[in-house]
Amino acid sequence: MRRPSEAGGSRVTPGPSATPLAPALRDVRAVVFDTDGVITDSAKVHAAAWKVAFDDYLRAHPPADPERRHPFDVRDDYLRHVDGRSRLDGAAAFLAARGIDTSDETVRAVAEAKEHLFTARLRDQGVDAYPGTVRLVKALRAAGVPRAAASASRHAGELLSRAGVLDLFDALVDGGEAARLGLAGKPHPDLFLEAVRRLGVAADRAAVVEDALAGVEAGRRGGFALVVGVDRAAGADTGARLLRHGADIVVRDLGELCAGGEPK
């Protein structure tokens, strides 16, 4: 993908009267998007794969405490322990929460089981991009605002390509790049800081868009000018949790951040 500096000439940002963006984004000079659950409807595929992997392990190795033996919850457990984290970090966090062995061998075994399940589901089902996100990304492009995709997953490029939106982004930092560069996982901000660095914009002039609690916390820790939480779950307190962890605003669909939208 082309870097903004390779696009030819200097970038001119339209004035407020011309911009297709909602007021919350009009002073932002770059935007970094998480992938799963923000750009692509792939979080549910990840969650389903995690559920099979964790439930199989819980049945084979039940926790000593009977109250911790209940199955993996694709909403609450996914958001608390897995969403936004690398596979190894997510596996370790959930197993620790259930009081289960978190040795490297165990964590890797569960993470690898999830990986096989996810790739099989991805191959069979494919993945779509959220229409509201596509609308916002195109509006940012029209306004001359550079855009990056970032993800702890090594599958991010494949997901974006399958969804037909890879060429809408000027930079991509995925799990493979994170491993190569030694970037710490969320809630550390390393992934987002590397993405915005590739766009040539300082974090305090940029926005991060995330649906995970660890992700909005990473945006806050990174000193980004705006942290947008995406509440796909729309649960009783999911939006409030995103705000508590570091989101400045929360939307249910990113189309709300186009002109005429009403972010909460």
Secondary structure by P-SEA (a helix, b strand, c coil): cccccccccbbbbbcccccccccccccccbbbbbccccccccaaaaaaaaaaaaaaaaaaccccccccccccccccccccccccccaaaaaaaaaaaacccccaaaaaaaaaaaaaaaaaaaaabbbbccaaaaaaaaaaaaacbbbbbbccccaaaaaaaaacccccccccccaaaaaaacccccccaaaaaaaaaaaccccccbbbbbccaaaaaaaaaacccbbbbbcccccccaaaaaaaaccccccccccccccccccc
